[in-house]
Amino acid sequence: MSDQVWYLYQNGQQLGPYDTQQVTQLFTTKMIADDGYIFKVGWKDWRPVEEGYEVLGLTVPSDKGWTDEQLNARKAARPRAGVTGRVVVHNNGDVTIGKGINVSETGIFVETHDRIFTLGEQLKISVRCDGLSKAFNAEAIVIRFNTDPRYPLGYGLQFTSIDDSDKVQIRELVEQLNKSGNFGLLAK
């Protein structure tokens, strides 16, 4: 039986299969993107790449070893705003209505227990969230579905088509929260 049971998802593409030695080497040489995902045959879903360290028995890199400049650069590369509101997600057939958790110019996390879409599936979404001046529509691709009960259950969606004016309103919300030092929800 082949030991090639590992898959990676990063930079918009699925890679693999890899055997345990190969994937361990990719982790130790830092060849896996921080925002990537890992999957092992037998698992029910993709997991954030940081969970791969523990599963493989490797030392988890600690943010404590990073300089403030490195941490700030990492946050700036993926700034997000915590939101509340309704998000309708569909593929012109199946539909789910979820709760927005956080949003950036590049994507949104939608909390829902409905697991009806697949990794890589192209979807249409309609978002109405507090903190945004108007609702917006976009197209997005499924990049993950979280089933870990320690975190909100639902879809991580990456925008593939979004109006520039909607990007602007998201950017303004993120900047407003960053200036206030509150990376979560806006105070009511």
DRENPA-3360 file (N, C-alpha, C; in nm, 2 decimals, always signed):
BEGIN
1 = MSDQVWYL = +0.08/-0.12/+0.00/+0.00/+0.00/+0.00/+0.09/+0.12/+0.00 ~ +0.06/+0.22/-0.08/+0.13/+0.34/-0.09/+0.11/+0.43/+0.03 ~ +0.22/+0.50/+0.07/+0.21/+0.59/+0.18/+0.18/+0.73/+0.13 ~ +0.15/+0.75/+0.00/+0.12/+0.88/-0.05/-0.03/+0.92/-0.02 ~ -0.05/+0.97/+0.10/-0.18/+1.00/+0.15/-0.20/+1.15/+0.18 ~ -0.10/+1.23/+0.16/-0.11/+1.38/+0.19/-0.13/+1.46/+0.07 ~ -0.22/+1.57/+0.09/-0.24/+1.67/-0.01/-0.23/+1.80/+0.05 ~ -0.19/+1.90/-0.03/-0.18/+2.04/+0.01/-0.26/+2.12/-0.08;
9 = YQNGQQLG = -0.32/+2.23/-0.03/-0.39/+2.33/-0.11/-0.32/+2.47/-0.08 ~ -0.26/+2.53/-0.17/-0.20/+2.66/-0.16/-0.19/+2.73/-0.29 ~ -0.19/+2.86/-0.28/-0.18/+2.94/-0.40/-0.28/+2.90/-0.51 ~ -0.40/+2.87/-0.46/-0.51/+2.84/-0.56/-0.50/+2.70/-0.62 ~ -0.42/+2.61/-0.58/-0.41/+2.48/-0.64/-0.39/+2.37/-0.54 ~ -0.44/+2.25/-0.58/-0.42/+2.13/-0.50/-0.29/+2.06/-0.54 ~ -0.21/+2.02/-0.45/-0.08/+1.95/-0.48/-0.08/+1.82/-0.41 ~ -0.01/+1.72/-0.47/+0.00/+1.59/-0.41/-0.05/+1.48/-0.51;
17 = PYDTQQVT = -0.05/+1.36/-0.47/-0.02/+1.31/-0.33/+0.12/+1.31/-0.29 ~ +0.15/+1.32/-0.16/+0.28/+1.31/-0.10/+0.28/+1.20/+0.00 ~ +0.40/+1.14/+0.02/+0.41/+1.05/+0.13/+0.45/+1.13/+0.25 ~ +0.45/+1.06/+0.37/+0.48/+1.13/+0.49/+0.61/+1.20/+0.50 ~ +0.72/+1.13/+0.44/+0.85/+1.19/+0.44/+0.85/+1.32/+0.36 ~ +0.79/+1.32/+0.24/+0.79/+1.43/+0.15/+0.72/+1.55/+0.22 ~ +0.60/+1.53/+0.27/+0.52/+1.64/+0.33/+0.59/+1.69/+0.46 ~ +0.66/+1.60/+0.53/+0.74/+1.65/+0.65/+0.85/+1.74/+0.60;
25 = QLFTTKMI = +0.92/+1.71/+0.49/+1.02/+1.79/+0.44/+0.97/+1.92/+0.39 ~ +0.85/+1.92/+0.33/+0.79/+2.05/+0.29/+0.77/+2.14/+0.41 ~ +0.72/+2.08/+0.52/+0.70/+2.16/+0.64/+0.83/+2.21/+0.70 ~ +0.93/+2.13/+0.71/+1.05/+2.17/+0.78/+1.13/+2.27/+0.70 ~ +1.11/+2.27/+0.56/+1.18/+2.36/+0.48/+1.10/+2.49/+0.45 ~ +0.98/+2.49/+0.51/+0.89/+2.61/+0.50/+0.85/+2.63/+0.36 ~ +0.82/+2.52/+0.29/+0.77/+2.53/+0.15/+0.62/+2.53/+0.14 ~ +0.55/+2.55/+0.25/+0.41/+2.55/+0.25/+0.36/+2.69/+0.29;
33 = ADDGYIFK = +0.28/+2.75/+0.22/+0.23/+2.88/+0.25/+0.15/+2.88/+0.38 ~ +0.17/+2.99/+0.46/+0.11/+3.01/+0.59/-0.05/+3.00/+0.58 ~ -0.10/+3.04/+0.47/-0.25/+3.03/+0.45/-0.29/+2.91/+0.37 ~ -0.20/+2.81/+0.36/-0.24/+2.68/+0.29/-0.32/+2.59/+0.38 ~ -0.36/+2.48/+0.32/-0.44/+2.38/+0.39/-0.38/+2.24/+0.36 ~ -0.40/+2.15/+0.45/-0.35/+2.01/+0.44/-0.46/+1.91/+0.45 ~ -0.45/+1.80/+0.38/-0.55/+1.69/+0.39/-0.48/+1.56/+0.39 ~ -0.53/+1.47/+0.47/-0.48/+1.33/+0.47/-0.59/+1.24/+0.44;
41 = VGWKDWRP = -0.56/+1.14/+0.35/-0.66/+1.04/+0.32/-0.72/+0.98/+0.45 ~ -0.85/+0.98/+0.46/-0.91/+0.94/+0.59/-0.98/+1.05/+0.67 ~ -0.92/+1.17/+0.65/-0.98/+1.29/+0.71/-1.11/+1.33/+0.64 ~ -1.20/+1.39/+0.71/-1.33/+1.43/+0.65/-1.31/+1.57/+0.58 ~ -1.21/+1.65/+0.62/-1.21/+1.78/+0.56/-1.06/+1.83/+0.56 ~ -1.04/+1.94/+0.49/-0.91/+2.01/+0.48/-0.89/+2.08/+0.61 ~ -0.76/+2.09/+0.66/-0.73/+2.16/+0.78/-0.63/+2.27/+0.75 ~ -0.64/+2.38/+0.83/-0.53/+2.48/+0.82/-0.39/+2.42/+0.83;
49 = VEEGYEVL = -0.30/+2.47/+0.76/-0.17/+2.41/+0.75/-0.10/+2.40/+0.89 ~ -0.13/+2.50/+0.98/-0.06/+2.49/+1.11/-0.10/+2.37/+1.19 ~ -0.21/+2.30/+1.16/-0.25/+2.18/+1.22/-0.16/+2.06/+1.18 ~ -0.10/+2.08/+1.06/-0.01/+1.97/+1.01/+0.11/+1.95/+1.09 ~ +0.16/+2.06/+1.16/+0.28/+2.04/+1.24/+0.26/+1.94/+1.35 ~ +0.15/+1.95/+1.42/+0.12/+1.87/+1.53/+0.09/+1.72/+1.48 ~ +0.02/+1.71/+1.38/-0.01/+1.58/+1.33/+0.11/+1.50/+1.28 ~ +0.21/+1.57/+1.23/+0.33/+1.51/+1.18/+0.44/+1.50/+1.29;
57 = GLTVPSDK = +0.41/+1.55/+1.41/+0.50/+1.54/+1.53/+0.61/+1.64/+1.52 ~ +0.59/+1.75/+1.45/+0.69/+1.86/+1.43/+0.67/+1.97/+1.53 ~ +0.78/+2.04/+1.56/+0.76/+2.16/+1.65/+0.69/+2.27/+1.58 ~ +0.58/+2.32/+1.64/+0.50/+2.42/+1.59/+0.58/+2.55/+1.59 ~ +0.59/+2.63/+1.48/+0.66/+2.76/+1.49/+0.58/+2.85/+1.58 ~ +0.64/+2.93/+1.66/+0.58/+3.02/+1.75/+0.59/+3.16/+1.71 ~ +0.47/+3.23/+1.71/+0.48/+3.38/+1.68/+0.57/+3.45/+1.78 ~ +0.60/+3.39/+1.90/+0.69/+3.46/+1.99/+0.83/+3.48/+1.94;
65 = GWTDEQLN = +0.87/+3.40/+1.84/+1.00/+3.42/+1.78/+1.01/+3.52/+1.67 ~ +0.89/+3.58/+1.64/+0.88/+3.68/+1.53/+0.90/+3.82/+1.58 ~ +0.96/+3.90/+1.50/+0.98/+4.04/+1.54/+0.84/+4.11/+1.52 ~ +0.82/+4.22/+1.59/+0.70/+4.30/+1.57/+0.68/+4.34/+1.43 ~ +0.79/+4.37/+1.36/+0.78/+4.40/+1.22/+0.73/+4.29/+1.13 ~ +0.77/+4.17/+1.16/+0.73/+4.05/+1.09/+0.58/+4.02/+1.12 ~ +0.54/+4.03/+1.24/+0.40/+4.01/+1.28/+0.31/+4.11/+1.21 ~ +0.35/+4.24/+1.21/+0.27/+4.35/+1.15/+0.26/+4.33/+1.00;
73 = ARKAARPR = +0.37/+4.28/+0.94/+0.37/+4.25/+0.79/+0.27/+4.14/+0.76 ~ +0.27/+4.04/+0.85/+0.18/+3.93/+0.83/+0.04/+3.97/+0.84 ~ +0.00/+4.05/+0.94/-0.13/+4.10/+0.96/-0.17/+4.19/+0.84 ~ -0.08/+4.27/+0.80/-0.11/+4.37/+0.69/-0.13/+4.30/+0.56 ~ -0.07/+4.18/+0.54/-0.09/+4.10/+0.41/-0.23/+4.04/+0.40 ~ -0.29/+4.02/+0.52/-0.42/+3.96/+0.52/-0.52/+4.03/+0.62 ~ -0.53/+4.16/+0.61/-0.62/+4.23/+0.71/-0.76/+4.19/+0.69 ~ -0.83/+4.17/+0.80/-0.97/+4.12/+0.80/-1.05/+4.21/+0.90;
81 = AGVTGRVV = -1.18/+4.21/+0.89/-1.27/+4.27/+0.98/-1.37/+4.17/+1.02 ~ -1.39/+4.17/+1.15/-1.50/+4.08/+1.21/-1.63/+4.15/+1.17 ~ -1.73/+4.07/+1.13/-1.86/+4.12/+1.09/-1.97/+4.03/+1.14 ~ -2.09/+4.09/+1.15/-2.21/+4.02/+1.17/-2.31/+4.05/+1.06 ~ -2.38/+3.95/+1.02/-2.48/+3.98/+0.91/-2.51/+3.85/+0.84 ~ -2.59/+3.86/+0.74/-2.64/+3.75/+0.66/-2.57/+3.73/+0.53 ~ -2.53/+3.61/+0.50/-2.46/+3.58/+0.37/-2.54/+3.47/+0.30 ~ -2.59/+3.49/+0.18/-2.66/+3.39/+0.10/-2.55/+3.34/+0.00;
89 = VHNNGDVT = -2.54/+3.20/+0.00/-2.44/+3.14/-0.08/-2.51/+3.03/-0.16 ~ -2.48/+3.04/-0.30/-2.55/+2.94/-0.38/-2.47/+2.91/-0.51 ~ -2.50/+2.80/-0.57/-2.44/+2.76/-0.70/-2.54/+2.74/-0.81 ~ -2.64/+2.82/-0.81/-2.76/+2.82/-0.90/-2.84/+2.69/-0.89 ~ -2.82/+2.62/-0.78/-2.90/+2.50/-0.75/-2.92/+2.49/-0.60 ~ -2.81/+2.46/-0.53/-2.82/+2.45/-0.38/-2.79/+2.59/-0.33 ~ -2.85/+2.61/-0.21/-2.84/+2.74/-0.14/-2.83/+2.72/+0.01 ~ -2.75/+2.80/+0.07/-2.75/+2.81/+0.22/-2.74/+2.95/+0.26;
97 = IGKGINVS = -2.79/+2.98/+0.38/-2.78/+3.12/+0.43/-2.70/+3.10/+0.56 ~ -2.59/+3.18/+0.57/-2.50/+3.17/+0.68/-2.48/+3.30/+0.74 ~ -2.39/+3.30/+0.84/-2.36/+3.43/+0.91/-2.22/+3.46/+0.88 ~ -2.20/+3.59/+0.84/-2.06/+3.64/+0.81/-1.98/+3.65/+0.94 ~ -1.86/+3.60/+0.94/-1.77/+3.60/+1.06/-1.66/+3.71/+1.04 ~ -1.59/+3.70/+0.93/-1.49/+3.80/+0.89/-1.48/+3.82/+0.74 ~ -1.43/+3.94/+0.70/-1.43/+3.97/+0.56/-1.30/+4.04/+0.54 ~ -1.24/+4.02/+0.42/-1.13/+4.10/+0.37/-1.16/+4.13/+0.22;
105 = ETGIFVET = -1.07/+4.21/+0.16/-1.08/+4.24/+0.02/-1.07/+4.11/-0.07 ~ -1.02/+4.00/-0.01/-1.00/+3.88/-0.09/-1.09/+3.77/-0.06 ~ -1.17/+3.78/+0.05/-1.26/+3.67/+0.08/-1.34/+3.69/+0.21 ~ -1.42/+3.59/+0.24/-1.51/+3.60/+0.36/-1.52/+3.46/+0.42 ~ -1.54/+3.45/+0.55/-1.57/+3.33/+0.62/-1.72/+3.33/+0.65 ~ -1.79/+3.23/+0.61/-1.93/+3.22/+0.63/-1.96/+3.10/+0.73 ~ -2.02/+3.13/+0.84/-2.06/+3.03/+0.94/-2.19/+2.97/+0.90 ~ -2.19/+2.83/+0.88/-2.31/+2.75/+0.85/-2.28/+2.61/+0.88;
113 = HDRIFTLG = -2.38/+2.54/+0.92/-2.37/+2.39/+0.94/-2.40/+2.31/+0.81 ~ -2.45/+2.38/+0.71/-2.48/+2.31/+0.59/-2.35/+2.29/+0.51 ~ -2.32/+2.16/+0.49/-2.20/+2.13/+0.41/-2.24/+2.07/+0.28 ~ -2.28/+2.16/+0.18/-2.33/+2.12/+0.06/-2.24/+2.15/-0.06 ~ -2.14/+2.23/-0.04/-2.05/+2.27/-0.15/-1.92/+2.20/-0.14 ~ -1.84/+2.19/-0.24/-1.71/+2.12/-0.24/-1.59/+2.21/-0.26 ~ -1.48/+2.17/-0.21/-1.36/+2.24/-0.22/-1.33/+2.27/-0.37 ~ -1.31/+2.40/-0.40/-1.28/+2.44/-0.54/-1.41/+2.48/-0.62;
121 = EQLKISVR = -1.52/+2.46/-0.56/-1.65/+2.49/-0.63/-1.67/+2.64/-0.64 ~ -1.71/+2.69/-0.75/-1.74/+2.83/-0.78/-1.88/+2.86/-0.73 ~ -1.90/+2.97/-0.65/-2.03/+3.00/-0.59/-2.06/+3.15/-0.61 ~ -2.18/+3.18/-0.59/-2.23/+3.32/-0.59/-2.27/+3.35/-0.45 ~ -2.24/+3.48/-0.41/-2.28/+3.51/-0.27/-2.34/+3.65/-0.27 ~ -2.43/+3.67/-0.17/-2.49/+3.80/-0.15/-2.46/+3.83/+0.00 ~ -2.40/+3.95/+0.03/-2.35/+3.98/+0.17/-2.42/+4.10/+0.21 ~ -2.48/+4.10/+0.33/-2.54/+4.21/+0.40/-2.49/+4.21/+0.54;
129 = CDGLSKAF = -2.39/+4.29/+0.58/-2.32/+4.29/+0.71/-2.32/+4.42/+0.77 ~ -2.33/+4.42/+0.91/-2.31/+4.55/+0.98/-2.17/+4.60/+0.95 ~ -2.16/+4.73/+0.95/-2.03/+4.80/+0.92/-2.00/+4.83/+0.77 ~ -2.08/+4.76/+0.69/-2.07/+4.79/+0.54/-2.18/+4.88/+0.50 ~ -2.15/+4.98/+0.42/-2.26/+5.08/+0.39/-2.37/+5.02/+0.30 ~ -2.34/+4.92/+0.23/-2.44/+4.86/+0.14/-2.41/+4.71/+0.12 ~ -2.52/+4.63/+0.09/-2.50/+4.49/+0.06/-2.42/+4.48/-0.07 ~ -2.36/+4.36/-0.09/-2.29/+4.34/-0.22/-2.30/+4.20/-0.26;
137 = NAEAIVIR = -2.28/+4.18/-0.39/-2.28/+4.05/-0.45/-2.14/+4.02/-0.50 ~ -2.10/+3.90/-0.50/-1.97/+3.86/-0.55/-1.97/+3.71/-0.60 ~ -1.87/+3.67/-0.66/-1.85/+3.53/-0.69/-1.72/+3.49/-0.61 ~ -1.72/+3.36/-0.57/-1.61/+3.31/-0.48/-1.59/+3.17/-0.50 ~ -1.48/+3.12/-0.46/-1.44/+2.98/-0.47/-1.43/+2.93/-0.33 ~ -1.47/+2.80/-0.31/-1.46/+2.74/-0.17/-1.31/+2.70/-0.16 ~ -1.24/+2.75/-0.05/-1.11/+2.71/-0.03/-1.09/+2.63/+0.10 ~ -1.20/+2.62/+0.18/-1.20/+2.53/+0.29/-1.34/+2.52/+0.36;
145 = FNTDPRYP = -1.36/+2.41/+0.43/-1.48/+2.40/+0.51/-1.43/+2.36/+0.65 ~ -1.45/+2.44/+0.75/-1.40/+2.41/+0.89/-1.51/+2.33/+0.96 ~ -1.46/+2.21/+1.01/-1.55/+2.13/+1.10/-1.50/+2.12/+1.24 ~ -1.39/+2.18/+1.27/-1.33/+2.18/+1.40/-1.42/+2.26/+1.49 ~ -1.48/+2.19/+1.59/-1.58/+2.26/+1.68/-1.52/+2.37/+1.77 ~ -1.39/+2.38/+1.77/-1.32/+2.49/+1.85/-1.34/+2.63/+1.78 ~ -1.38/+2.62/+1.65/-1.39/+2.74/+1.57/-1.52/+2.74/+1.50 ~ -1.57/+2.86/+1.44/-1.70/+2.86/+1.37/-1.70/+2.75/+1.26;
153 = LGYGLQFT = -1.80/+2.68/+1.25/-1.82/+2.58/+1.14/-1.86/+2.66/+1.01 ~ -1.80/+2.63/+0.90/-1.85/+2.69/+0.78/-1.74/+2.70/+0.67 ~ -1.77/+2.79/+0.57/-1.69/+2.80/+0.45/-1.59/+2.91/+0.46 ~ -1.47/+2.89/+0.41/-1.37/+3.00/+0.38/-1.39/+3.01/+0.23 ~ -1.43/+3.13/+0.19/-1.45/+3.16/+0.05/-1.35/+3.27/+0.00 ~ -1.29/+3.25/-0.12/-1.20/+3.35/-0.18/-1.27/+3.41/-0.29 ~ -1.28/+3.55/-0.29/-1.35/+3.61/-0.40/-1.28/+3.59/-0.53 ~ -1.36/+3.56/-0.64/-1.30/+3.55/-0.77/-1.35/+3.67/-0.86;
161 = SIDDSDKV = -1.46/+3.73/-0.82/-1.52/+3.84/-0.89/-1.59/+3.93/-0.79 ~ -1.55/+4.05/-0.77/-1.61/+4.14/-0.68/-1.59/+4.28/-0.73 ~ -1.70/+4.36/-0.72/-1.69/+4.50/-0.78/-1.59/+4.58/-0.70 ~ -1.52/+4.67/-0.77/-1.42/+4.76/-0.71/-1.48/+4.84/-0.59 ~ -1.60/+4.89/-0.61/-1.66/+4.97/-0.51/-1.69/+4.89/-0.38 ~ -1.71/+4.76/-0.40/-1.73/+4.68/-0.28/-1.60/+4.65/-0.21 ~ -1.49/+4.63/-0.29/-1.36/+4.62/-0.23/-1.33/+4.74/-0.15 ~ -1.36/+4.86/-0.20/-1.33/+4.99/-0.13/-1.40/+4.99/+0.01;
169 = QIRELVEQ = -1.53/+4.95/+0.01/-1.60/+4.96/+0.14/-1.55/+4.86/+0.24 ~ -1.50/+4.74/+0.19/-1.44/+4.64/+0.28/-1.31/+4.70/+0.33 ~ -1.23/+4.75/+0.24/-1.10/+4.81/+0.28/-1.12/+4.92/+0.39 ~ -1.22/+5.01/+0.37/-1.25/+5.11/+0.47/-1.29/+5.06/+0.60 ~ -1.37/+4.95/+0.60/-1.41/+4.89/+0.73/-1.28/+4.83/+0.80 ~ -1.20/+4.76/+0.73/-1.08/+4.70/+0.78/-0.99/+4.80/+0.84 ~ -0.97/+4.91/+0.76/-0.88/+5.02/+0.81/-0.94/+5.09/+0.94 ~ -1.07/+5.11/+0.94/-1.13/+5.17/+1.06/-1.11/+5.08/+1.18;
177 = LNKSGNFG = -1.12/+4.95/+1.17/-1.10/+4.86/+1.28/-0.95/+4.85/+1.32 ~ -0.87/+4.85/+1.22/-0.72/+4.85/+1.25/-0.68/+4.98/+1.33 ~ -0.73/+5.09/+1.28/-0.70/+5.22/+1.35/-0.74/+5.22/+1.50 ~ -0.86/+5.16/+1.52/-0.91/+5.16/+1.66/-0.84/+5.05/+1.74 ~ -0.76/+4.96/+1.68/-0.70/+4.85/+1.75/-0.80/+4.74/+1.78 ~ -0.92/+4.75/+1.72/-1.02/+4.65/+1.74/-1.03/+4.57/+1.61 ~ -0.97/+4.45/+1.61/-0.97/+4.37/+1.48/-1.10/+4.29/+1.47 ~ -1.19/+4.30/+1.57/-1.31/+4.23/+1.57/-1.43/+4.32/+1.52;
185 = LLAK = -1.54/+4.31/+1.59/-1.66/+4.38/+1.54/-1.65/+4.52/+1.58 ~ -1.72/+4.61/+1.51/-1.74/+4.74/+1.54/-1.83/+4.75/+1.67 ~ -1.80/+4.84/+1.75/-1.88/+4.86/+1.87/-2.01/+4.93/+1.83 ~ -2.12/+4.89/+1.89/-2.26/+4.94/+1.85/-2.28/+5.07/+1.93;
% end
